[in-house]
């Protein structure tokens, strides 16, 4: 199962997120759930860097199935919108395939 933890303040400000594990929906190279999750997360990170110029620290370990992203400053309106979009996509994947493969959680920081 892939676990995504979104770090937010009590006011709803995004502070970062982490992802760990592999979905386990199908064998390596055929796991559409893992591919969907990876695409949503990686596209969000790339878009935040290129389009909204967010300052962040990202650490990835593909083999272990881990990505950690911490925002160094408060996100711009565009950065927050990109995070909202990623959350929408991840929530849909979780609803479609179930918590057996993807768990999305929020942690107040």
Chimera marker file (.cmm) of the C-alpha trace (Angstrom):
<marker_set name="trace">
<marker id="1" x="0.000" y="0.000" z="0.000" r="1" g="1" b="0" radius="0.5"/>
<marker id="2" x="1.080" y="3.575" z="-0.671" r="1" g="1" b="0" radius="0.5"/>
<marker id="3" x="0.613" y="5.991" z="2.190" r="1" g="1" b="0" radius="0.5"/>
<marker id="4" x="0.490" y="9.733" z="1.542" r="1" g="1" b="0" radius="0.5"/>
<marker id="5" x="0.659" y="12.132" z="4.472" r="1" g="1" b="0" radius="0.5"/>
<marker id="6" x="-0.123" y="15.787" z="3.845" r="1" g="1" b="0" radius="0.5"/>
<marker id="7" x="1.250" y="18.212" z="6.434" r="1" g="1" b="0" radius="0.5"/>
<marker id="8" x="-0.988" y="21.238" z="7.068" r="1" g="1" b="0" radius="0.5"/>
<marker id="9" x="-1.289" y="23.875" z="9.751" r="1" g="1" b="0" radius="0.5"/>
<marker id="10" x="-4.483" y="24.424" z="11.732" r="1" g="1" b="0" radius="0.5"/>
<marker id="11" x="-5.284" y="27.261" z="9.260" r="1" g="1" b="0" radius="0.5"/>
<marker id="12" x="-5.040" y="24.841" z="6.316" r="1" g="1" b="0" radius="0.5"/>
<marker id="13" x="-1.642" y="26.026" z="5.032" r="1" g="1" b="0" radius="0.5"/>
<marker id="14" x="0.318" y="23.282" z="3.285" r="1" g="1" b="0" radius="0.5"/>
<marker id="15" x="3.764" y="22.627" z="4.790" r="1" g="1" b="0" radius="0.5"/>
<marker id="16" x="4.739" y="19.549" z="2.777" r="1" g="1" b="0" radius="0.5"/>
<marker id="17" x="3.925" y="15.920" z="2.154" r="1" g="1" b="0" radius="0.5"/>
<marker id="18" x="5.432" y="12.476" z="2.158" r="1" g="1" b="0" radius="0.5"/>
<marker id="19" x="4.676" y="9.324" z="0.235" r="1" g="1" b="0" radius="0.5"/>
<marker id="20" x="5.869" y="5.833" z="1.066" r="1" g="1" b="0" radius="0.5"/>
<marker id="21" x="5.358" y="2.320" z="-0.203" r="1" g="1" b="0" radius="0.5"/>
<marker id="22" x="4.165" y="0.713" z="-3.394" r="1" g="1" b="0" radius="0.5"/>
<marker id="23" x="0.468" y="0.276" z="-4.133" r="1" g="1" b="0" radius="0.5"/>
<marker id="24" x="0.673" y="-3.471" z="-4.787" r="1" g="1" b="0" radius="0.5"/>
<marker id="25" x="-2.292" y="-3.444" z="-7.163" r="1" g="1" b="0" radius="0.5"/>
<marker id="26" x="-0.390" y="-5.436" z="-9.796" r="1" g="1" b="0" radius="0.5"/>
<marker id="27" x="3.136" y="-6.613" z="-10.559" r="1" g="1" b="0" radius="0.5"/>
<marker id="28" x="5.948" y="-4.137" z="-11.183" r="1" g="1" b="0" radius="0.5"/>
<marker id="29" x="5.508" y="-2.413" z="-14.519" r="1" g="1" b="0" radius="0.5"/>
<marker id="30" x="1.784" y="-3.202" z="-14.643" r="1" g="1" b="0" radius="0.5"/>
<marker id="31" x="0.612" y="-1.423" z="-11.471" r="1" g="1" b="0" radius="0.5"/>
<marker id="32" x="-1.746" y="1.285" z="-12.757" r="1" g="1" b="0" radius="0.5"/>
<marker id="33" x="-2.506" y="2.524" z="-9.231" r="1" g="1" b="0" radius="0.5"/>
<marker id="34" x="1.173" y="3.048" z="-8.436" r="1" g="1" b="0" radius="0.5"/>
<marker id="35" x="1.648" y="4.739" z="-11.811" r="1" g="1" b="0" radius="0.5"/>
<marker id="36" x="-1.290" y="7.093" z="-11.197" r="1" g="1" b="0" radius="0.5"/>
<marker id="37" x="-0.032" y="8.044" z="-7.735" r="1" g="1" b="0" radius="0.5"/>
<marker id="38" x="3.525" y="8.596" z="-9.000" r="1" g="1" b="0" radius="0.5"/>
<marker id="39" x="2.336" y="10.707" z="-11.920" r="1" g="1" b="0" radius="0.5"/>
<marker id="40" x="0.160" y="12.915" z="-9.726" r="1" g="1" b="0" radius="0.5"/>
<marker id="41" x="2.911" y="13.491" z="-7.159" r="1" g="1" b="0" radius="0.5"/>
<marker id="42" x="5.826" y="13.969" z="-9.561" r="1" g="1" b="0" radius="0.5"/>
<marker id="43" x="3.813" y="16.238" z="-11.864" r="1" g="1" b="0" radius="0.5"/>
<marker id="44" x="2.813" y="18.367" z="-8.869" r="1" g="1" b="0" radius="0.5"/>
<marker id="45" x="6.419" y="18.708" z="-7.705" r="1" g="1" b="0" radius="0.5"/>
<marker id="46" x="7.608" y="19.579" z="-11.223" r="1" g="1" b="0" radius="0.5"/>
<marker id="47" x="4.759" y="22.064" z="-11.735" r="1" g="1" b="0" radius="0.5"/>
<marker id="48" x="5.436" y="23.749" z="-8.405" r="1" g="1" b="0" radius="0.5"/>
<marker id="49" x="9.098" y="24.168" z="-9.331" r="1" g="1" b="0" radius="0.5"/>
<marker id="50" x="8.554" y="25.322" z="-12.917" r="1" g="1" b="0" radius="0.5"/>
<marker id="51" x="5.228" y="27.161" z="-12.874" r="1" g="1" b="0" radius="0.5"/>
<marker id="52" x="4.810" y="28.667" z="-9.416" r="1" g="1" b="0" radius="0.5"/>
<marker id="53" x="8.534" y="28.779" z="-8.511" r="1" g="1" b="0" radius="0.5"/>
<marker id="54" x="7.990" y="27.364" z="-5.010" r="1" g="1" b="0" radius="0.5"/>
<marker id="55" x="10.981" y="26.950" z="-2.736" r="1" g="1" b="0" radius="0.5"/>
<marker id="56" x="11.016" y="23.382" z="-1.469" r="1" g="1" b="0" radius="0.5"/>
<marker id="57" x="13.232" y="20.492" z="-0.531" r="1" g="1" b="0" radius="0.5"/>
<marker id="58" x="12.446" y="17.171" z="-2.179" r="1" g="1" b="0" radius="0.5"/>
<marker id="59" x="14.036" y="13.823" z="-1.370" r="1" g="1" b="0" radius="0.5"/>
<marker id="60" x="13.171" y="10.747" z="-3.427" r="1" g="1" b="0" radius="0.5"/>
<marker id="61" x="14.109" y="7.086" z="-3.222" r="1" g="1" b="0" radius="0.5"/>
<marker id="62" x="12.449" y="5.312" z="-6.146" r="1" g="1" b="0" radius="0.5"/>
<marker id="63" x="13.452" y="1.826" z="-5.061" r="1" g="1" b="0" radius="0.5"/>
<marker id="64" x="11.956" y="2.261" z="-1.585" r="1" g="1" b="0" radius="0.5"/>
<marker id="65" x="8.941" y="4.086" z="-2.998" r="1" g="1" b="0" radius="0.5"/>
<marker id="66" x="9.534" y="7.220" z="-0.938" r="1" g="1" b="0" radius="0.5"/>
<marker id="67" x="9.175" y="10.901" z="-1.698" r="1" g="1" b="0" radius="0.5"/>
<marker id="68" x="9.326" y="13.687" z="0.850" r="1" g="1" b="0" radius="0.5"/>
<marker id="69" x="8.633" y="17.299" z="-0.042" r="1" g="1" b="0" radius="0.5"/>
<marker id="70" x="8.922" y="20.184" z="2.451" r="1" g="1" b="0" radius="0.5"/>
<marker id="71" x="7.999" y="23.758" z="1.596" r="1" g="1" b="0" radius="0.5"/>
<marker id="72" x="10.572" y="26.317" z="2.717" r="1" g="1" b="0" radius="0.5"/>
<marker id="73" x="8.131" y="29.233" z="2.538" r="1" g="1" b="0" radius="0.5"/>
<marker id="74" x="4.398" y="29.786" z="2.493" r="1" g="1" b="0" radius="0.5"/>
<marker id="75" x="3.021" y="28.618" z="-0.832" r="1" g="1" b="0" radius="0.5"/>
<marker id="76" x="1.804" y="31.085" z="-3.401" r="1" g="1" b="0" radius="0.5"/>
<marker id="77" x="-1.812" y="30.950" z="-4.550" r="1" g="1" b="0" radius="0.5"/>
<marker id="78" x="-0.658" y="28.908" z="-7.550" r="1" g="1" b="0" radius="0.5"/>
<marker id="79" x="1.294" y="26.482" z="-5.363" r="1" g="1" b="0" radius="0.5"/>
<marker id="80" x="-1.718" y="25.958" z="-3.105" r="1" g="1" b="0" radius="0.5"/>
<marker id="81" x="-3.904" y="25.336" z="-6.144" r="1" g="1" b="0" radius="0.5"/>
<marker id="82" x="-1.439" y="22.735" z="-7.426" r="1" g="1" b="0" radius="0.5"/>
<marker id="83" x="-1.505" y="20.990" z="-4.029" r="1" g="1" b="0" radius="0.5"/>
<marker id="84" x="-5.322" y="21.081" z="-4.024" r="1" g="1" b="0" radius="0.5"/>
<marker id="85" x="-5.267" y="19.515" z="-7.487" r="1" g="1" b="0" radius="0.5"/>
<marker id="86" x="-2.888" y="16.755" z="-6.375" r="1" g="1" b="0" radius="0.5"/>
<marker id="87" x="-5.117" y="16.072" z="-3.373" r="1" g="1" b="0" radius="0.5"/>
<marker id="88" x="-8.183" y="15.863" z="-5.607" r="1" g="1" b="0" radius="0.5"/>
<marker id="89" x="-6.465" y="13.337" z="-7.873" r="1" g="1" b="0" radius="0.5"/>
<marker id="90" x="-5.125" y="11.237" z="-5.003" r="1" g="1" b="0" radius="0.5"/>
<marker id="91" x="-8.525" y="11.232" z="-3.298" r="1" g="1" b="0" radius="0.5"/>
<marker id="92" x="-10.173" y="9.988" z="-6.503" r="1" g="1" b="0" radius="0.5"/>
<marker id="93" x="-7.608" y="7.195" z="-6.845" r="1" g="1" b="0" radius="0.5"/>
<marker id="94" x="-8.174" y="6.236" z="-3.206" r="1" g="1" b="0" radius="0.5"/>
<marker id="95" x="-11.972" y="6.193" z="-3.716" r="1" g="1" b="0" radius="0.5"/>
<marker id="96" x="-11.758" y="4.246" z="-6.985" r="1" g="1" b="0" radius="0.5"/>
<marker id="97" x="-9.313" y="1.532" z="-5.872" r="1" g="1" b="0" radius="0.5"/>
<marker id="98" x="-9.680" y="1.560" z="-2.090" r="1" g="1" b="0" radius="0.5"/>
<marker id="99" x="-7.547" y="2.056" z="0.988" r="1" g="1" b="0" radius="0.5"/>
<marker id="100" x="-6.009" y="-1.359" z="0.402" r="1" g="1" b="0" radius="0.5"/>
<marker id="101" x="-3.793" y="0.305" z="-2.230" r="1" g="1" b="0" radius="0.5"/>
<marker id="102" x="-3.696" y="3.990" z="-1.236" r="1" g="1" b="0" radius="0.5"/>
<marker id="103" x="-4.203" y="5.817" z="2.046" r="1" g="1" b="0" radius="0.5"/>
<marker id="104" x="-4.303" y="9.626" z="2.069" r="1" g="1" b="0" radius="0.5"/>
<marker id="105" x="-4.026" y="11.252" z="5.487" r="1" g="1" b="0" radius="0.5"/>
<marker id="106" x="-3.649" y="14.759" z="6.848" r="1" g="1" b="0" radius="0.5"/>
<marker id="107" x="-1.330" y="15.615" z="9.718" r="1" g="1" b="0" radius="0.5"/>
<marker id="108" x="-1.557" y="18.906" z="11.564" r="1" g="1" b="0" radius="0.5"/>
<marker id="109" x="1.853" y="20.495" z="12.031" r="1" g="1" b="0" radius="0.5"/>
<link id1="1" id2="2" r="1" g="1" b="0" radius="0.2"/>
<link id1="2" id2="3" r="1" g="1" b="0" radius="0.2"/>
<link id1="3" id2="4" r="1" g="1" b="0" radius="0.2"/>
<link id1="4" id2="5" r="1" g="1" b="0" radius="0.2"/>
<link id1="5" id2="6" r="1" g="1" b="0" radius="0.2"/>
<link id1="6" id2="7" r="1" g="1" b="0" radius="0.2"/>
<link id1="7" id2="8" r="1" g="1" b="0" radius="0.2"/>
<link id1="8" id2="9" r="1" g="1" b="0" radius="0.2"/>
<link id1="9" id2="10" r="1" g="1" b="0" radius="0.2"/>
<link id1="10" id2="11" r="1" g="1" b="0" radius="0.2"/>
<link id1="11" id2="12" r="1" g="1" b="0" radius="0.2"/>
<link id1="12" id2="13" r="1" g="1" b="0" radius="0.2"/>
<link id1="13" id2="14" r="1" g="1" b="0" radius="0.2"/>
<link id1="14" id2="15" r="1" g="1" b="0" radius="0.2"/>
<link id1="15" id2="16" r="1" g="1" b="0" radius="0.2"/>
<link id1="16" id2="17" r="1" g="1" b="0" radius="0.2"/>
<link id1="17" id2="18" r="1" g="1" b="0" radius="0.2"/>
<link id1="18" id2="19" r="1" g="1" b="0" radius="0.2"/>
<link id1="19" id2="20" r="1" g="1" b="0" radius="0.2"/>
<link id1="20" id2="21" r="1" g="1" b="0" radius="0.2"/>
<link id1="21" id2="22" r="1" g="1" b="0" radius="0.2"/>
<link id1="22" id2="23" r="1" g="1" b="0" radius="0.2"/>
<link id1="23" id2="24" r="1" g="1" b="0" radius="0.2"/>
<link id1="24" id2="25" r="1" g="1" b="0" radius="0.2"/>
<link id1="25" id2="26" r="1" g="1" b="0" radius="0.2"/>
<link id1="26" id2="27" r="1" g="1" b="0" radius="0.2"/>
<link id1="27" id2="28" r="1" g="1" b="0" radius="0.2"/>
<link id1="28" id2="29" r="1" g="1" b="0" radius="0.2"/>
<link id1="29" id2="30" r="1" g="1" b="0" radius="0.2"/>
<link id1="30" id2="31" r="1" g="1" b="0" radius="0.2"/>
<link id1="31" id2="32" r="1" g="1" b="0" radius="0.2"/>
<link id1="32" id2="33" r="1" g="1" b="0" radius="0.2"/>
<link id1="33" id2="34" r="1" g="1" b="0" radius="0.2"/>
<link id1="34" id2="35" r="1" g="1" b="0" radius="0.2"/>
<link id1="35" id2="36" r="1" g="1" b="0" radius="0.2"/>
<link id1="36" id2="37" r="1" g="1" b="0" radius="0.2"/>
<link id1="37" id2="38" r="1" g="1" b="0" radius="0.2"/>
<link id1="38" id2="39" r="1" g="1" b="0" radius="0.2"/>
<link id1="39" id2="40" r="1" g="1" b="0" radius="0.2"/>
<link id1="40" id2="41" r="1" g="1" b="0" radius="0.2"/>
<link id1="41" id2="42" r="1" g="1" b="0" radius="0.2"/>
<link id1="42" id2="43" r="1" g="1" b="0" radius="0.2"/>
<link id1="43" id2="44" r="1" g="1" b="0" radius="0.2"/>
<link id1="44" id2="45" r="1" g="1" b="0" radius="0.2"/>
<link id1="45" id2="46" r="1" g="1" b="0" radius="0.2"/>
<link id1="46" id2="47" r="1" g="1" b="0" radius="0.2"/>
<link id1="47" id2="48" r="1" g="1" b="0" radius="0.2"/>
<link id1="48" id2="49" r="1" g="1" b="0" radius="0.2"/>
<link id1="49" id2="50" r="1" g="1" b="0" radius="0.2"/>
<link id1="50" id2="51" r="1" g="1" b="0" radius="0.2"/>
<link id1="51" id2="52" r="1" g="1" b="0" radius="0.2"/>
<link id1="52" id2="53" r="1" g="1" b="0" radius="0.2"/>
<link id1="53" id2="54" r="1" g="1" b="0" radius="0.2"/>
<link id1="54" id2="55" r="1" g="1" b="0" radius="0.2"/>
<link id1="55" id2="56" r="1" g="1" b="0" radius="0.2"/>
<link id1="56" id2="57" r="1" g="1" b="0" radius="0.2"/>
<link id1="57" id2="58" r="1" g="1" b="0" radius="0.2"/>
<link id1="58" id2="59" r="1" g="1" b="0" radius="0.2"/>
<link id1="59" id2="60" r="1" g="1" b="0" radius="0.2"/>
<link id1="60" id2="61" r="1" g="1" b="0" radius="0.2"/>
<link id1="61" id2="62" r="1" g="1" b="0" radius="0.2"/>
<link id1="62" id2="63" r="1" g="1" b="0" radius="0.2"/>
<link id1="63" id2="64" r="1" g="1" b="0" radius="0.2"/>
<link id1="64" id2="65" r="1" g="1" b="0" radius="0.2"/>
<link id1="65" id2="66" r="1" g="1" b="0" radius="0.2"/>
<link id1="66" id2="67" r="1" g="1" b="0" radius="0.2"/>
<link id1="67" id2="68" r="1" g="1" b="0" radius="0.2"/>
<link id1="68" id2="69" r="1" g="1" b="0" radius="0.2"/>
<link id1="69" id2="70" r="1" g="1" b="0" radius="0.2"/>
<link id1="70" id2="71" r="1" g="1" b="0" radius="0.2"/>
<link id1="71" id2="72" r="1" g="1" b="0" radius="0.2"/>
<link id1="72" id2="73" r="1" g="1" b="0" radius="0.2"/>
<link id1="73" id2="74" r="1" g="1" b="0" radius="0.2"/>
<link id1="74" id2="75" r="1" g="1" b="0" radius="0.2"/>
<link id1="75" id2="76" r="1" g="1" b="0" radius="0.2"/>
<link id1="76" id2="77" r="1" g="1" b="0" radius="0.2"/>
<link id1="77" id2="78" r="1" g="1" b="0" radius="0.2"/>
<link id1="78" id2="79" r="1" g="1" b="0" radius="0.2"/>
<link id1="79" id2="80" r="1" g="1" b="0" radius="0.2"/>
<link id1="80" id2="81" r="1" g="1" b="0" radius="0.2"/>
<link id1="81" id2="82" r="1" g="1" b="0" radius="0.2"/>
<link id1="82" id2="83" r="1" g="1" b="0" radius="0.2"/>
<link id1="83" id2="84" r="1" g="1" b="0" radius="0.2"/>
<link id1="84" id2="85" r="1" g="1" b="0" radius="0.2"/>
<link id1="85" id2="86" r="1" g="1" b="0" radius="0.2"/>
<link id1="86" id2="87" r="1" g="1" b="0" radius="0.2"/>
<link id1="87" id2="88" r="1" g="1" b="0" radius="0.2"/>
<link id1="88" id2="89" r="1" g="1" b="0" radius="0.2"/>
<link id1="89" id2="90" r="1" g="1" b="0" radius="0.2"/>
<link id1="90" id2="91" r="1" g="1" b="0" radius="0.2"/>
<link id1="91" id2="92" r="1" g="1" b="0" radius="0.2"/>
<link id1="92" id2="93" r="1" g="1" b="0" radius="0.2"/>
<link id1="93" id2="94" r="1" g="1" b="0" radius="0.2"/>
<link id1="94" id2="95" r="1" g="1" b="0" radius="0.2"/>
<link id1="95" id2="96" r="1" g="1" b="0" radius="0.2"/>
<link id1="96" id2="97" r="1" g="1" b="0" radius="0.2"/>
<link id1="97" id2="98" r="1" g="1" b="0" radius="0.2"/>
<link id1="98" id2="99" r="1" g="1" b="0" radius="0.2"/>
<link id1="99" id2="100" r="1" g="1" b="0" radius="0.2"/>
<link id1="100" id2="101" r="1" g="1" b="0" radius="0.2"/>
<link id1="101" id2="102" r="1" g="1" b="0" radius="0.2"/>
<link id1="102" id2="103" r="1" g="1" b="0" radius="0.2"/>
<link id1="103" id2="104" r="1" g="1" b="0" radius="0.2"/>
<link id1="104" id2="105" r="1" g="1" b="0" radius="0.2"/>
<link id1="105" id2="106" r="1" g="1" b="0" radius="0.2"/>
<link id1="106" id2="107" r="1" g="1" b="0" radius="0.2"/>
<link id1="107" id2="108" r="1" g="1" b="0" radius="0.2"/>
<link id1="108" id2="109" r="1" g="1" b="0" radius="0.2"/>
</marker_set>
